[in-house]
Amino acid sequence: MDAIRAHKLRSALTILGLTMGVATLMTVMTLVQGANVYVEQKIANLGTNVFRVARTPFAVVDFSIVVKALKNKTLRYEDLLTVRELCTACEQVGGSASSTLSLQAGNKQADDASIIGYTPNMVDIDTRTLDLGRYFTDTEDRHAAYVCLIGASVADKLFPAVNPIGKTLRSGSLEFTVVGTFEKLGSVLGQDQDNFVIVPLTTWLKVRGTRSSLTLEIKASGGEEKFNAAQDEVRSILRTRRHDLPGKDDSFFIGTAQSYISLWQSISGSFFAVFVMVSSIAAIVGGIVIMNVMLVSVTERTREIGVRRALGATQSDVLRQFLTESVIQCLIGGAIGIAIGFACAEGLRNLTGFVKLWVASLGVLLSTIIGLFFGIYPARKAARLDPVNALRSEGG
């Protein structure tokens, strides 16, 4: 510690490289966690025994596929009814559609809320959990009633500290009666998962128009074989209805939980490997700087080493001294880096929502390993100095 304090500027510059490396690693790992949660959330919302059918793809990295898909015919309410009637392997066939709007209640307002149209049987398909009230009924759906269920964010914005059940909210000239609320989902990668209002699908079509394309939400429990059989049936029914020629691609897309997993695997392997590699390089550069400084320190303190050896210090004592000095500098740099990483993670709270303790532990472990790895050569060099030659040295 005396040696570190005696050369404050040199020690600070030595520590700086490792600090930036650990801080970068902390921030990157926090973002990785946020992305993992986003994918898990998508999968959880879909359900492992549910698949979706839509006009455009659910998860792609090639935007040209989306552009091409926009030329496909829309999925209509009649398609939903036909699949519901003909698919024998399908346990439930529901439908959904969505857009955005602004909501008002009294002098309160919720902007850019998602309005989602659901069929009544989505209560058995959707994974959202009802908090208060009830779901809308078949009768309300059949008569396109102006009833709705709202997410936690909409409830907090429009009805703070008030039970929203039975209250009225407006969108322009339309008025909806709140019949239920959902439990809070939270924010994932900056996207509020609770800023939505759900209405009967027939009401949504009445408000937004029947030409909008629907998404079919299909549940098929009973194992993978039945799940795949349901997909095959739905594909056959829709290809027939949409006159897709043999040998041609489907004019619609089927999405499953595996779709999101595949998308994530296609981008995460290379994308985050680069991030982690960059942060690791910064940490390694810090380690190399520490090794160079330690080598200079050994040269400057040759006489000190000779005196210690002459007084009975063993090679192991000298080795431990210089290794400890290296590790201390690394731990100081690592601690500062962890603090900066936590600060960055706090600043990115909307993107991540949490920081795990094991990430901080990883930073401490990385600092220790770098200190040992890059300190071992200077320490061994110091320990192997000949005591007689070291005493003859004119160094400090």
C-alpha positions in Angstrom: 0.0 0.0 0.0 2.9 2.3 0.7 4.3 1.6 -2.7 0.9 2.4 -4.3 0.6 5.6 -2.3 4.1 6.7 -3.2 3.2 6.7 -6.9 -0.3 8.0 -6.9 -0.5 9.2 -10.5 1.1 6.0 -11.9 -1.2 3.9 -9.8 -4.3 5.9 -10.8 -3.5 5.4 -14.5 -2.8 1.7 -13.9 -6.2 1.3 -12.2 -8.0 3.3 -14.9 -7.7 0.7 -17.6 -9.1 -2.1 -15.5 -11.8 0.2 -14.1 -13.2 0.9 -17.6 -13.0 -2.8 -18.5 -15.0 -3.9 -15.5 -17.5 -1.1 -15.9 -18.0 -2.0 -19.5 -18.4 -5.6 -18.7 -21.0 -4.8 -15.9 -23.0 -2.6 -18.2 -22.9 -5.1 -21.1 -23.9 -8.0 -18.8 -26.8 -6.0 -17.5 -28.0 -5.3 -21.0 -27.7 -9.0 -21.8 -29.9 -9.8 -18.9 -32.5 -7.2 -20.0 -32.5 -8.7 -23.5 -32.9 -12.2 -22.1 -35.9 -11.1 -20.0 -37.4 -9.5 -23.0 -37.3 -12.7 -25.0 -38.5 -14.7 -22.0 -41.4 -12.2 -21.6 -42.4 -12.7 -25.2 -42.3 -16.4 -24.8 -44.3 -16.3 -21.6 -46.9 -14.0 -23.2 -47.3 -16.5 -26.0 -47.4 -19.7 -24.0 -45.7 -22.9 -24.9 -48.9 -24.6 -26.1 -50.1 -21.6 -28.2 -49.3 -20.6 -31.7 -50.2 -17.5 -33.7 -51.1 -17.0 -37.3 -50.8 -13.6 -39.0 -50.4 -11.9 -42.3 -46.8 -10.8 -41.5 -44.0 -12.6 -39.7 -43.6 -12.3 -36.0 -39.8 -12.5 -35.7 -37.4 -11.9 -38.5 -34.1 -10.2 -39.1 -34.6 -9.6 -42.8 -36.8 -6.6 -43.4 -37.4 -7.6 -47.0 -39.5 -10.5 -45.8 -41.8 -8.1 -44.0 -42.1 -5.9 -47.1 -43.0 -8.9 -49.2 -45.5 -10.1 -46.6 -47.4 -6.8 -46.7 -48.7 -7.9 -50.1 -50.4 -10.9 -48.6 -54.2 -10.9 -48.2 -55.5 -9.9 -44.8 -56.7 -12.5 -42.3 -60.5 -11.9 -41.8 -63.0 -12.7 -39.2 -64.4 -15.4 -41.5 -61.0 -17.1 -41.6 -61.1 -17.3 -37.8 -64.6 -18.8 -37.8 -63.6 -21.4 -40.5 -60.5 -22.5 -38.6 -62.5 -22.7 -35.4 -65.0 -25.0 -37.2 -62.6 -27.2 -39.1 -59.5 -27.7 -37.0 -60.1 -30.8 -34.9 -56.7 -30.7 -33.2 -57.2 -27.1 -32.0 -58.4 -26.8 -28.4 -59.2 -23.1 -28.6 -59.2 -20.8 -31.6 -59.3 -17.1 -30.7 -58.5 -13.9 -32.5 -56.9 -10.6 -31.8 -56.1 -7.3 -33.4 -54.5 -4.1 -32.1 -53.7 -0.5 -32.7 -53.0 2.6 -30.6 -55.1 5.4 -29.2 -55.3 8.0 -26.5 -57.6 7.5 -23.5 -59.2 10.0 -21.1 -61.0 9.7 -17.8 -62.0 13.0 -16.3 -59.0 15.3 -16.5 -56.5 12.4 -16.7 -55.1 11.1 -20.0 -53.1 8.0 -21.2 -51.3 8.5 -24.5 -50.3 5.9 -27.0 -52.1 3.1 -25.3 -52.6 -0.1 -27.2 -56.2 -1.0 -27.9 -56.5 -4.8 -28.3 -59.5 -6.6 -29.7 -60.0 -10.1 -28.2 -62.5 -12.9 -28.7 -64.1 -14.0 -25.4 -62.2 -17.3 -25.4 -58.9 -15.5 -25.1 -59.4 -15.7 -21.4 -58.3 -19.3 -21.8 -55.5 -18.6 -24.3 -53.9 -15.4 -23.1 -51.3 -15.6 -20.3 -52.2 -12.3 -18.7 -53.7 -12.7 -15.2 -56.9 -11.0 -14.2 -56.6 -8.8 -11.1 -60.0 -7.2 -10.5 -63.4 -7.6 -12.1 -64.2 -10.0 -14.9 -63.7 -10.8 -18.6 -66.3 -9.8 -21.1 -68.9 -12.3 -22.1 -70.0 -14.0 -25.4 -73.1 -11.8 -25.4 -71.1 -8.6 -25.1 -68.8 -9.8 -27.9 -71.8 -10.7 -30.1 -73.4 -7.3 -29.6 -70.1 -5.4 -29.9 -70.5 -3.9 -26.4 -68.4 -1.0 -25.3 -66.8 -2.7 -22.4 -63.1 -3.1 -21.7 -60.3 -4.5 -19.4 -57.3 -2.3 -18.7 -53.6 -2.8 -17.9 -52.0 -1.7 -14.7 -50.4 1.5 -16.2 -53.8 2.7 -17.7 -55.4 2.0 -14.3 -52.7 4.0 -12.5 -52.9 6.9 -14.9 -56.6 7.3 -15.3 -57.9 6.0 -11.9 -55.2 6.6 -9.3 -56.1 5.3 -5.9 -59.6 4.4 -7.1 -61.2 1.1 -8.0 -61.7 1.4 -11.8 -64.4 -1.3 -12.1 -67.6 0.3 -13.4 -65.8 3.5 -14.3 -66.0 5.0 -17.8 -63.0 5.9 -20.0 -63.2 7.8 -23.3 -61.3 7.8 -26.6 -62.6 10.6 -28.7 -66.4 10.2 -28.9 -66.3 6.6 -27.8 -67.0 5.6 -24.2 -66.0 2.3 -22.6 -67.0 0.8 -19.3 -64.2 -0.9 -17.4 -65.2 -4.4 -16.3 -61.8 -5.7 -15.3 -58.1 -5.0 -14.7 -54.9 -7.1 -15.2 -52.0 -7.7 -12.9 -48.9 -5.6 -13.5 -46.3 -7.0 -16.0 -43.7 -4.2 -15.8 -41.4 -2.7 -18.3 -39.1 -4.7 -20.6 -36.4 -3.0 -22.6 -38.1 0.3 -22.2 -41.5 -0.9 -23.3 -44.4 -0.5 -20.9 -46.2 -3.9 -21.0 -49.2 -2.5 -19.0 -50.3 0.4 -21.2 -53.2 -1.3 -23.0 -56.9 -1.7 -23.0 -58.7 -4.9 -24.2 -62.1 -4.8 -25.8 -64.3 -7.4 -27.6 -62.9 -8.2 -31.0 -66.3 -7.3 -32.6 -66.1 -3.9 -30.9 -62.6 -3.4 -32.2 -63.7 -4.2 -35.7 -66.6 -1.8 -35.4 -64.3 1.0 -34.3 -61.3 0.3 -36.5 -62.9 -1.3 -39.5 -63.4 -4.9 -40.8 -60.6 -4.6 -43.4 -57.9 -4.8 -40.7 -55.9 -8.1 -40.6 -56.4 -10.3 -37.6 -54.1 -12.5 -35.7 -55.4 -16.0 -35.0 -54.4 -17.2 -31.5 -54.6 -21.0 -31.3 -54.2 -23.2 -28.3 -53.4 -26.9 -28.7 -52.6 -28.8 -25.5 -51.7 -32.4 -25.2 -48.1 -32.6 -26.1 -45.8 -31.8 -29.1 -47.5 -34.2 -31.5 -50.9 -32.6 -31.1 -49.4 -29.1 -31.2 -47.7 -29.9 -34.5 -50.9 -31.6 -35.8 -52.9 -28.4 -35.0 -50.4 -26.3 -36.9 -50.6 -28.6 -39.9 -54.4 -28.5 -39.9 -54.5 -24.8 -39.7 -51.9 -24.4 -42.5 -53.9 -26.7 -44.7 -57.2 -24.9 -44.0 -55.8 -21.5 -44.6 -53.9 -22.5 -47.8 -57.1 -23.8 -49.2 -59.1 -20.7 -48.2 -56.4 -18.3 -49.6 -55.8 -20.4 -52.8 -52.1 -20.8 -52.1 -50.7 -22.9 -55.0 -48.9 -26.2 -54.4 -45.2 -25.6 -54.1 -45.6 -22.0 -53.2 -44.9 -20.4 -49.9 -47.7 -19.8 -47.4 -49.3 -16.4 -47.7 -49.4 -16.2 -43.9 -47.0 -16.8 -41.0 -47.2 -19.1 -38.0 -45.4 -18.0 -34.8 -44.6 -20.1 -31.8 -42.4 -19.7 -28.7 -39.7 -21.3 -30.7 -39.9 -18.4 -33.2 -38.7 -15.9 -30.6 -36.0 -18.3 -29.3 -34.7 -18.8 -32.9 -34.7 -15.0 -33.5 -32.8 -14.4 -30.2 -30.3 -17.2 -31.0 -29.7 -15.7 -34.5 -28.7 -12.3 -33.1 -27.4 -12.9 -29.6 -24.5 -15.2 -30.4 -22.5 -12.7 -32.5 -24.0 -9.4 -31.2 -23.2 -9.8 -27.5 -20.1 -11.8 -28.1 -18.6 -8.6 -29.7 -19.8 -6.6 -26.8 -18.3 -8.9 -24.2 -15.1 -9.2 -26.3 -14.7 -5.4 -26.4 -15.2 -5.1 -22.6 -12.8 -8.0 -22.0 -10.1 -6.4 -24.3 -10.4 -3.2 -22.1 -9.9 -5.3 -19.0 -6.9 -7.2 -20.5 -5.3 -3.9 -21.6 -5.6 -2.7 -18.0 -3.9 -6.0 -17.0 -1.1 -5.4 -19.4 -0.6 -1.9 -18.1 -0.4 -3.3 -14.6 2.2 -5.8 -15.6 4.4 -3.1 -17.3 4.1 -0.8 -14.2 5.0 -3.7 -11.9 8.0 -4.5 -14.0 9.1 -0.9 -13.7 8.5 -1.1 -10.0 10.6 -4.2 -9.7 13.5 -2.4 -11.4 13.2 0.7 -9.2 13.0 -1.4 -6.0 15.8 -3.8 -6.7 17.8 -2.6 -3.7 14.8 -2.9 -1.5 14.3 -6.5 -2.6 18.0 -7.2 -1.9 17.7 -5.8 1.6 14.6 -8.0 2.3 16.3 -11.1 1.0 19.5 -10.3 3.1 17.3 -10.0 6.2 15.8 -13.5 5.6 12.9 -13.0 3.2 12.4 -16.0 1.0 11.5 -16.0 -2.7 7.9 -16.8 -1.7 7.8 -13.7 0.6 8.9 -11.5 -2.3 6.5 -13.2 -4.7 3.6 -12.7 -2.4 4.5 -9.1 -1.8 4.4 -8.2 -5.5 1.4 -10.4 -6.3 -0.5 -8.7 -3.4 0.4 -5.3 -4.8 -0.9 -6.3 -8.2 -4.1 -7.8 -6.9 -4.8 -4.8 -4.7 -4.5 -2.4 -7.6 -6.8 -4.7 -9.6 -9.4 -4.9 -6.8 -9.4 -1.2 -6.4 -9.9 -0.8 -10.2 -12.5 -3.5 -10.1 -14.4 -2.0 -7.2 -14.6 1.4 -9.0 -15.6 -0.3 -12.2 -18.4 -2.2 -10.4 -19.7 1.1 -8.9 -19.6 2.7 -12.4 -21.3 -0.3 -13.8 -24.1 -0.2 -11.2 -24.5 3.5 -11.9 -24.8 2.8 -15.7 -27.3 0.0 -15.0 -29.3 2.4 -12.8 -29.3 4.9 -15.7 -30.5 2.1 -18.0 -33.2 1.0 -15.5 -35.9 1.4 -18.2 -34.0 -1.0 -20.4 -33.1 -3.6 -17.8 -35.2 -3.2 -14.7 -32.7 -5.0 -12.5 -29.1 -5.8 -11.7 -28.0 -9.2 -10.4 -25.5 -9.6 -7.6 -23.6 -12.3 -9.6 -22.6 -9.7 -12.1 -20.8 -7.7 -9.4 -19.2 -10.9 -8.2 -18.0 -11.6 -11.8 -16.4 -8.2 -11.8 -14.5 -8.9 -8.5 -13.5 -12.4 -9.8 -12.3 -10.9 -13.1 -10.2 -8.2 -11.3 -8.6 -10.9 -9.1 -7.8 -13.1 -12.0 -6.2 -10.3 -14.0 -4.2 -9.2 -11.0 -2.8 -12.7 -10.5 -2.3 -13.4 -14.2 -0.5 -10.2 -15.1 1.2 -9.8 -11.7 2.8 -13.3 -11.7 5.6 -12.5 -14.2 6.9 -9.3 -12.4 6.5 -11.0 -9.0 8.5 -14.1 -10.2 11.2 -11.8 -11.7 11.4 -9.9 -8.3 11.6 -13.2 -6.3 14.4 -14.6 -8.5 16.7 -11.6 -8.1 20.1 -12.5 -6.8 20.3 -10.9 -3.3 24.0 -10.0 -3.7 23.5 -8.3 -7.1 20.3 -6.7 -5.8 22.2 -5.1 -2.9 24.8 -3.7 -5.3 22.1 -2.0 -7.2 21.8 1.8 -7.0 18.0 1.6 -7.4 15.6 2.6 -4.6 
